[in-house]
Amino acid sequence: MEKESRKYIVSPSALATYRSYGDYLYVTKPGTFSNSEDAKNFRQLKARFVGGQLTAEQLTQELTRVAKMIEAEQGE
């Protein structure tokens, strides 16, 4: 598919929604858990988001799911 024919695949409203999440997302520098399994999972999610495989909403849902799982494991 030529670049020009893909120019308007996304609707203006979908693009506006996507852009509205930008002010709320940021990626921190490596921290305490940089080498942990949780950090590996985070890096994979971040890569999927940056690669366009996840929307901002999907990324948020996945991060919430992972955070709840970590919290439950720490409560054991």
N, C-alpha and C positions, 0 to 999 in steps of 0.2 A: 504494500500500500504506500503510495507516495505521501510525502510529508504534507503537501498542500491539501490532499483529500482527507487528512486526519485533523485538519486545523480546528474544526468546530465540533468535535465529538462530544464535548462536555457542554451541558446546557448552562446558560448564564446563572440560573438560580443555584445549580449544583456547585458551580465555581464560587459563587458568593458564600455559600454555606461552608465550603472547604476553606476559603480565605478567612472566615470569621473565627476559626479555631487557632489561627496562627499566633495571635497575641497571647494565648494561654499555654503554648507549648515551648518547652526549652529542654535542653539536654545538659545535665550537670557534668562536671569534670569527674574523673574516676575518684572513688572514695574508698571507704573501709572495706566494702565487699567487692572490690574490683575483680578479684580472682575467684569469687565464689560461683557456685552453680546458679544462684539467683542473678548475679551479674551477667553470666553467659546468656541466660534467658532474656534479660533486658536488652542486651546487645543484639540478640536475634530479632526481638520485637522492633527495636529501633531500625535495624537494617531493612526489615519488611516494610516499615512505614516510609523510610527514605526512598525505598525502591518502588513505592506506589502499590504495594501489595495489601496494605492496610490503610484505611481512612483514619483521620484523626479520632473520630468517634470509636472505631474498632480498636485503635491503639489504647485509648482511654479505658475501654471495657476490659481489654486484656491485662493492662497494668493493674486495674482494680482487682481482677480475678487473682493475679499473682500475689498482690499485696495481701489479700484475704487469706490465701494459702500460706504465705509466710507467717502471718499473724497467728493462724491456727496451729502451725507447727511449733511456734515459739511458746504457745500456751500449754503444750503437752508436758 
